Amino acid sequence: MSPTERLDEYPEVFRRPDPMPWDSDAPVPVLWQFGERAGTPLTDFNSRALVRMRGEVERRNGKGSYFAPLIQAIDDELFSRGGL
């Protein structure tokens, strides 16, 4: 681009806004937060593993409610599988 070009002469591709991930309607996956599998979506684990992981999160949570959203996400995933 030469310094004499005007901004309104930009190609069409620069006139369109870039798509942003937060503008998407796609659900954001909940990720496992601990150990070697940290960053893995909960949907990638089998149900037995999720039940075991839920127990681990409950122990880490103790009497607080810090991990309540993660526990709820595990419960939702297990419920969506209908106990399978």
PyRosetta script that sets phi, psi and omega in degrees:
from pyrosetta import init, pose_from_sequence

init()
pose = pose_from_sequence("MSPTERLDEYPEVFRRPDPMPWDSDAPVPVLWQFGERAGTPLTDFNSRALVRMRGEVERRNGKGSYFAPLIQAIDDELFSRGGL")
pose.set_psi(1, 130.0)
pose.set_omega(1, 178.3)
pose.set_phi(2, -83.6)
pose.set_psi(2, 155.6)
pose.set_omega(2, -178.6)
pose.set_phi(3, -67.1)
pose.set_psi(3, -10.3)
pose.set_omega(3, -178.9)
pose.set_phi(4, -92.2)
pose.set_psi(4, -5.6)
pose.set_omega(4, 179.9)
pose.set_phi(5, -73.1)
pose.set_psi(5, 143.1)
pose.set_omega(5, 178.6)
pose.set_phi(6, -88.7)
pose.set_psi(6, 156.5)
pose.set_omega(6, -179.0)
pose.set_phi(7, -64.4)
pose.set_psi(7, -32.1)
pose.set_omega(7, -179.5)
pose.set_phi(8, -74.9)
pose.set_psi(8, -1.2)
pose.set_omega(8, 176.9)
pose.set_phi(9, -98.3)
pose.set_psi(9, 8.7)
pose.set_omega(9, 178.3)
pose.set_phi(10, -63.3)
pose.set_psi(10, 151.5)
pose.set_omega(10, 174.9)
pose.set_phi(11, -61.9)
pose.set_psi(11, 158.6)
pose.set_omega(11, -177.8)
pose.set_phi(12, -56.7)
pose.set_psi(12, -34.5)
pose.set_omega(12, -177.0)
pose.set_phi(13, -60.0)
pose.set_psi(13, -29.4)
pose.set_omega(13, 179.7)
pose.set_phi(14, -85.3)
pose.set_psi(14, -9.2)
pose.set_omega(14, 179.1)
pose.set_phi(15, -86.1)
pose.set_psi(15, -23.4)
pose.set_omega(15, 179.2)
pose.set_phi(16, -82.9)
pose.set_psi(16, 140.5)
pose.set_omega(16, 177.0)
pose.set_phi(17, -71.7)
pose.set_psi(17, 147.6)
pose.set_omega(17, 177.2)
pose.set_phi(18, -70.9)
pose.set_psi(18, 138.8)
pose.set_omega(18, 176.2)
pose.set_phi(19, -69.5)
pose.set_psi(19, 136.7)
pose.set_omega(19, -179.7)
pose.set_phi(20, -111.3)
pose.set_psi(20, 142.0)
pose.set_omega(20, -177.2)
pose.set_phi(21, -60.5)
pose.set_psi(21, -32.1)
pose.set_omega(21, -178.6)
pose.set_phi(22, -75.9)
pose.set_psi(22, -10.5)
pose.set_omega(22, 175.3)
pose.set_phi(23, -86.6)
pose.set_psi(23, -6.6)
pose.set_omega(23, -177.4)
pose.set_phi(24, -80.7)
pose.set_psi(24, 149.4)
pose.set_omega(24, 176.3)
pose.set_phi(25, -90.0)
pose.set_psi(25, -2.1)
pose.set_omega(25, -179.0)
pose.set_phi(26, -68.0)
pose.set_psi(26, 137.9)
pose.set_omega(26, 179.3)
pose.set_phi(27, -67.0)
pose.set_psi(27, 144.2)
pose.set_omega(27, 178.7)
pose.set_phi(28, -88.0)
pose.set_psi(28, 123.5)
pose.set_omega(28, -178.3)
pose.set_phi(29, -70.5)
pose.set_psi(29, 145.2)
pose.set_omega(29, 175.1)
pose.set_phi(30, -86.4)
pose.set_psi(30, 132.4)
pose.set_omega(30, -175.9)
pose.set_phi(31, -106.7)
pose.set_psi(31, 146.9)
pose.set_omega(31, 173.6)
pose.set_phi(32, -70.0)
pose.set_psi(32, 141.5)
pose.set_omega(32, -168.7)
pose.set_phi(33, -108.7)
pose.set_psi(33, -4.1)
pose.set_omega(33, -170.2)
pose.set_phi(34, -125.0)
pose.set_psi(34, 153.0)
pose.set_omega(34, 170.0)
pose.set_phi(35, 68.6)
pose.set_psi(35, -159.3)
pose.set_omega(35, -176.2)
pose.set_phi(36, -66.1)
pose.set_psi(36, -27.8)
pose.set_omega(36, -177.7)
pose.set_phi(37, -93.8)
pose.set_psi(37, 13.9)
pose.set_omega(37, 178.4)
pose.set_phi(38, -57.2)
pose.set_psi(38, 136.0)
pose.set_omega(38, -179.6)
pose.set_phi(39, 93.3)
pose.set_psi(39, -2.9)
pose.set_omega(39, 178.8)
pose.set_phi(40, -85.7)
pose.set_psi(40, 131.7)
pose.set_omega(40, 177.9)
pose.set_phi(41, -61.2)
pose.set_psi(41, 144.7)
pose.set_omega(41, 179.5)
pose.set_phi(42, -59.5)
pose.set_psi(42, -29.1)
pose.set_omega(42, -178.8)
pose.set_phi(43, -66.8)
pose.set_psi(43, -16.3)
pose.set_omega(43, -180.0)
pose.set_phi(44, -81.5)
pose.set_psi(44, -11.8)
pose.set_omega(44, -178.3)
pose.set_phi(45, -94.4)
pose.set_psi(45, 148.0)
pose.set_omega(45, 175.1)
pose.set_phi(46, -77.9)
pose.set_psi(46, 168.4)
pose.set_omega(46, -174.3)
pose.set_phi(47, -63.5)
pose.set_psi(47, -39.9)
pose.set_omega(47, 179.2)
pose.set_phi(48, -61.8)
pose.set_psi(48, -41.2)
pose.set_omega(48, 178.4)
pose.set_phi(49, -64.6)
pose.set_psi(49, -40.2)
pose.set_omega(49, 179.6)
pose.set_phi(50, -63.7)
pose.set_psi(50, -38.8)
pose.set_omega(50, 178.0)
pose.set_phi(51, -64.4)
pose.set_psi(51, -43.2)
pose.set_omega(51, 177.9)
pose.set_phi(52, -63.5)
pose.set_psi(52, -43.6)
pose.set_omega(52, -179.2)
pose.set_phi(53, -65.8)
pose.set_psi(53, -34.8)
pose.set_omega(53, 177.8)
pose.set_phi(54, -61.8)
pose.set_psi(54, -41.6)
pose.set_omega(54, 176.8)
pose.set_phi(55, -61.6)
pose.set_psi(55, -40.2)
pose.set_omega(55, 178.1)
pose.set_phi(56, -62.8)
pose.set_psi(56, -42.9)
pose.set_omega(56, 180.0)
pose.set_phi(57, -66.2)
pose.set_psi(57, -39.2)
pose.set_omega(57, 178.0)
pose.set_phi(58, -62.0)
pose.set_psi(58, -39.5)
pose.set_omega(58, 178.4)
pose.set_phi(59, -66.4)
pose.set_psi(59, -41.3)
pose.set_omega(59, 178.5)
pose.set_phi(60, -66.8)
pose.set_psi(60, -33.9)
pose.set_omega(60, -177.7)
pose.set_phi(61, -69.6)
pose.set_psi(61, -34.2)
pose.set_omega(61, -178.7)
pose.set_phi(62, 61.4)
pose.set_psi(62, -134.3)
pose.set_omega(62, -179.1)
pose.set_phi(63, -90.0)
pose.set_psi(63, -2.8)
pose.set_omega(63, -179.0)
pose.set_phi(64, -85.1)
pose.set_psi(64, -169.8)
pose.set_omega(64, 179.5)
pose.set_phi(65, -131.7)
pose.set_psi(65, 21.7)
pose.set_omega(65, -176.6)
pose.set_phi(66, -59.7)
pose.set_psi(66, -42.6)
pose.set_omega(66, -176.7)
pose.set_phi(67, -95.9)
pose.set_psi(67, 14.1)
pose.set_omega(67, -179.8)
pose.set_phi(68, -56.1)
pose.set_psi(68, -40.5)
pose.set_omega(68, 178.0)
pose.set_phi(69, -63.2)
pose.set_psi(69, -36.2)
pose.set_omega(69, 178.4)
pose.set_phi(70, -69.3)
pose.set_psi(70, -41.5)
pose.set_omega(70, 176.9)
pose.set_phi(71, -61.2)
pose.set_psi(71, -42.7)
pose.set_omega(71, 179.1)
pose.set_phi(72, -64.1)
pose.set_psi(72, -39.4)
pose.set_omega(72, 179.1)
pose.set_phi(73, -65.1)
pose.set_psi(73, -39.2)
pose.set_omega(73, 176.9)
pose.set_phi(74, -65.0)
pose.set_psi(74, -44.9)
pose.set_omega(74, 178.1)
pose.set_phi(75, -60.2)
pose.set_psi(75, -42.6)
pose.set_omega(75, 179.6)
pose.set_phi(76, -62.9)
pose.set_psi(76, -41.9)
pose.set_omega(76, 179.9)
pose.set_phi(77, -65.2)
pose.set_psi(77, -43.8)
pose.set_omega(77, 178.1)
pose.set_phi(78, -63.7)
pose.set_psi(78, -41.8)
pose.set_omega(78, 179.0)
pose.set_phi(79, -63.5)
pose.set_psi(79, -39.1)
pose.set_omega(79, -179.2)
pose.set_phi(80, -64.7)
pose.set_psi(80, -22.8)
pose.set_omega(80, 179.6)
pose.set_phi(81, -87.1)
pose.set_psi(81, -6.1)
pose.set_omega(81, 178.2)
pose.set_phi(82, 65.4)
pose.set_psi(82, 32.4)
pose.set_omega(82, 178.5)
pose.set_phi(83, 81.0)
pose.set_psi(83, 11.7)
pose.set_omega(83, -179.6)
pose.set_phi(84, -91.6)
pose.dump_pdb("model.pdb")
